[in-house]
Amino acid sequence: MSRPWEADTSAEFRRRLGKSALELGDTKGDPTCPDIWEMRNGDIAVVGRDVTEAYQGRLPSDVSISHDERLVIIPRDMLLSAKPDIPNA
């Protein structure tokens, strides 16, 4: 069964949305930092902590995680810093 949307893994990174984890003080220079990026095709890539297993048994009733998906968490200040870079429509 085909899904209406699939990630285009050939899309290249276009630009960071918001500030880097280093700029926000969410890391001390470790290369494994959370991040938010816009891809060249307009999709958004999020790098965060994989917390799929920790939340698997306590997801809201209308949330599901497919076998090929992961739940990631990023710092709140990172998303807020990206707000000016995200268009309203």
N, C-alpha and C positions, 0 to 999 in steps of 0.2 A: 504494500500500500504506500503510495507516494504522499508526502506531506506538502502542504501549500508553500512552505518555505524551507529551504535547506541552506546551510552555510556554504558560501562559495570560497573554497580553500585556495583558489587561485588569486583572490583579491589581495592586493598589496596594502600595506599600512600607508595612510595618507598624512594624518596629523594627530598629535596628542590632544585630548580634550581636557582642559583644566591644567593644573600644575602637576609636576612630578612628585612622587612620594618623598624625594629628597627635599624639594622646595617646601613641602608641607610639614616636614619634620616627622613623617611616618616611617622613616628608615634612616639608618646611619651610613648609607652608601652601599648596602647589600644589593647585589644585582637581582635578587628575587623579590622585587617590590611590586605592590599593587599598582595598576595603571588602567587608564581608559583611552582607547584609540578609535578614531574614525577610519574605516577602511576606504579604499578608492571607490568601491561600489556603494558607499553610504552606510553599510552595516557598521555595527559597533563591536569592538573587541574589548573584553574586560579581563584583566589579570587580577586574581584575588586568591584568597585562601579557599581551598576545596573543603567545604563543610557538608558535602552530600550525605555521608554516612551519619554524621552527628544529627542531622535534621530529618533523615528518612522516615522515622516513625512519628514525627510530630509536625508534618506539613499541614497547612490549612486544607480543608476538604476540596477546594477547587484548584489545588496546585499538585502537579505531578512532575516527576523527573524521569525522562526516558533513559533507557540503558546507555544511550550515547550522549547524555547531557550531564552536567555537573552544576551544583549550586555553589556559587562563589560569593564571598563577602569582601567588600572593600571598605576602607574608612569613610565615614560620613563626610569629612572635610574634603575628600577627594572628589566625591560626586558634586558637592556644593561648588567647588572651584571650577568644575566643568560646565556649570549652568550657563555662563555667558557664551560658551562655544556651541551650545546646542540650540538649533533653530526652533522657533515656536511651531512651525508647520513644515 
